[in-house]
Amino acid sequence: MVQVGRVTIGRFGGNSAAGSYKNEDGCLVWTNEDENWEFTMILDGHKTAQSVELVVGHFVKMKNDITSALKGSAGPALKKMDSLVLDIFQEPKFMEACRKTTGETACLIVVRKDKYLWWFSVGDCIVHLFHPELIALGERQLVQRSFYEWVGEVNTFELPVPCYRTGKKEMRQGENRIFMTTDGLTECPNVPFEDPETIQTVLFENGIKEGVRKLLYEVKENSVRDSTTIIAWSVEIEETASMPSDV
C-alpha cells in the first residue's frame, strides 16, 4: 500500500497459487491540497502491460497541461478536462504508438476538484461514491463495468464513433468516500465485492486506509487470480449541496 496525500493506493499482483504469473494493472495519482484537487487514474491491462505503460507515460508527459487546467475554480477547470483528456487519447502520435503495442487496457480517470467529481472511463474499471444521503436513496456506484472497450492494440478511439463514458457529480455536504478498483476485487470468490454495499461496509467499519488493507487481505485469502488495484480517499465537503425545491 502507498499513501499519496489523502489518497490510499492498494495493489495486489495476483495469487500465484491460483495461476497468476503477471500483473497488468497500473495507476497514476497526483494531488494538490492548496488547489483542492486530486487526479487519479486506474488501468487494467490485457495480454501484456505495454498498453498500461504507454497510457501512463503519455499522461505523465502531459502533466503540466493537466495540472494547469485544474487551477482556478471548478467550473472552468472541469470544462477544460472534458476536451483535454479526449485530445490526449486522440493525439495522432499516441494513437500510432497504440497500433504498435501488444495488448490493450481499460482506463478510468477520476478527478476531484472542490466539491465535484469528474470522470472519464474506457472499459471495465469501477468507481463508487459513498455518502449517507446517497446511500439512503440506493446510490453508490457512479461508473459500472463496460466491456469490449480498450486503449492500445485494440483501441476504442479508432472507431468511427469513439466509445467511452464521462460525467460529473456534485458531492454532498459532509464526508464523501471515493473508491476506484479494477475487476480483480469484484471477481473475488466467496465475498460479494461486486455489490458496492459490501465495500461500503468495510470502509465505514475500518476507515479508508485499513479498509483498503482488509479488502486486499480478502482478495489474497480467497485466491483471486487476477491482479487488483484500489484507489480510495475521503473528502470533507463544507458547502451545502443541491436539494429539491419542496424541501
GIJOSUL-V514922 format. One record per residue. RES is the residue in one small letter. SS is DSSP state (@ for helix, = for strand, . for the rest). Layout:
res,ss
RES,SS
RES,SS
This chain:
res,ss
m,.
v,=
q,=
v,=
g,.
r,.
v,=
t,=
i,=
g,=
r,=
f,=
g,.
g,.
n,.
s,@
a,@
a,@
g,.
s,.
y,.
k,.
n,.
e,.
d,=
g,=
c,=
l,=
v,=
w,=
t,=
n,=
e,.
d,.
e,.
n,.
w,=
e,=
f,=
t,=
m,=
i,=
l,=
d,=
g,=
h,=
k,.
t,.
a,.
q,@
s,@
v,@
e,@
l,@
v,@
v,@
g,@
h,@
f,@
v,@
k,@
m,.
k,@
n,@
d,@
i,@
t,@
s,@
a,@
l,.
k,.
g,.
s,.
a,@
g,@
p,@
a,@
l,@
k,@
k,@
m,@
d,@
s,@
l,@
v,@
l,@
d,@
i,@
f,@
q,@
e,.
p,@
k,@
f,@
m,@
e,@
a,@
c,@
r,@
k,@
t,.
t,.
g,.
e,=
t,=
a,=
c,=
l,=
i,=
v,=
v,=
r,=
k,=
d,.
k,.
y,=
l,=
w,=
w,=
f,=
s,=
v,=
g,.
d,.
c,.
i,=
v,=
h,=
l,=
f,=
h,.
p,@
e,@
l,@
i,@
a,.
l,.
g,.
e,.
r,.
q,=
l,=
v,=
q,.
r,.
s,.
f,.
y,.
e,.
w,.
v,=
g,=
e,.
v,.
n,.
t,@
f,@
e,@
l,.
p,.
v,.
p,.
c,.
y,.
r,=
t,=
g,=
k,=
k,=
e,=
m,.
r,.
q,.
g,=
e,=
n,=
r,=
i,=
f,=
m,=
t,=
t,.
d,@
g,@
l,@
t,@
e,.
c,.
p,.
n,.
v,.
p,.
f,.
e,.
d,.
p,@
e,@
t,@
i,@
q,@
t,@
v,@
l,@
f,@
e,@
n,@
g,.
i,@
k,@
e,@
g,@
v,@
r,@
k,@
l,@
l,@
y,@
e,@
v,@
k,@
e,@
n,.
s,.
v,.
r,.
d,.
s,.
t,=
t,=
i,=
i,=
a,=
w,=
s,=
v,=
e,=
i,=
e,.
e,.
t,.
a,.
s,.
m,.
p,.
s,.
d,.
v,.
